[in-house]
Amino acid sequence: MSENLDNKVRLMRMKQLSNYTSLSRAYLYNLIKDSDFPNSISLKGIRMWEKSDVDSWLDKHINKEVHHG
């Protein structure tokens, strides 16, 4: 799978998630541990995140930063 994510991608694994958000895996794991990141789903034991949930989370946090500095 290409590292270039487009609208066809629905689920992301941790490496893709890190590349997509430009956040380190360690930082993402801390957000997940603190329940400040969308829940993952598990398909056949593989942890994944829905791109739409990640996009919503990013929009929320980007807007929060823009409006509150």
C-alpha positions in Angstrom: 0.0 0.0 0.0 1.3 3.4 -0.9 2.2 5.9 1.9 0.2 8.4 0.0 -3.3 8.3 1.5 -6.2 9.3 -0.6 -10.0 9.3 -0.3 -10.1 5.5 -1.0 -8.3 4.7 2.2 -10.7 3.9 5.0 -8.6 2.2 7.7 -5.0 3.0 8.8 -2.5 1.1 10.8 -0.2 2.8 13.3 2.6 3.5 10.8 0.1 5.0 8.3 -1.5 6.9 11.1 1.8 8.4 12.2 2.7 9.4 8.7 -0.8 10.8 8.0 -0.9 13.0 11.2 2.8 13.8 11.3 2.7 12.8 14.9 5.2 10.3 16.4 4.0 6.8 17.3 5.0 7.5 20.9 2.9 10.7 21.0 0.0 8.9 19.4 0.2 6.1 22.0 0.1 8.7 24.8 -3.0 10.3 23.3 -4.6 6.9 23.0 -3.6 6.0 26.6 -5.1 9.3 27.8 -8.3 8.7 25.8 -7.7 11.8 23.7 -7.7 10.1 20.4 -10.4 8.2 18.4 -10.9 4.6 19.4 -9.3 2.0 17.2 -11.0 -1.1 15.8 -9.6 -4.6 15.6 -9.9 -6.7 12.5 -8.5 -10.2 12.9 -6.3 -8.9 15.8 -4.9 -5.9 13.8 -5.4 -2.5 15.4 -6.7 0.1 13.0 -8.2 3.6 12.9 -10.9 4.8 10.7 -9.6 7.7 8.5 -12.9 9.6 8.9 -12.6 9.5 12.7 -9.0 10.7 12.5 -9.9 13.5 10.1 -12.7 14.7 12.5 -10.2 14.6 15.4 -7.6 16.6 13.4 -10.2 19.2 12.3 -11.4 19.6 15.9 -7.8 20.1 17.2 -6.7 22.3 14.3 -9.8 24.6 14.8 -9.2 24.7 18.5 -5.5 25.8 18.0 -6.5 28.4 15.4 -9.2 30.0 17.5 -7.5 29.7 20.9 -3.9 30.1 19.9 
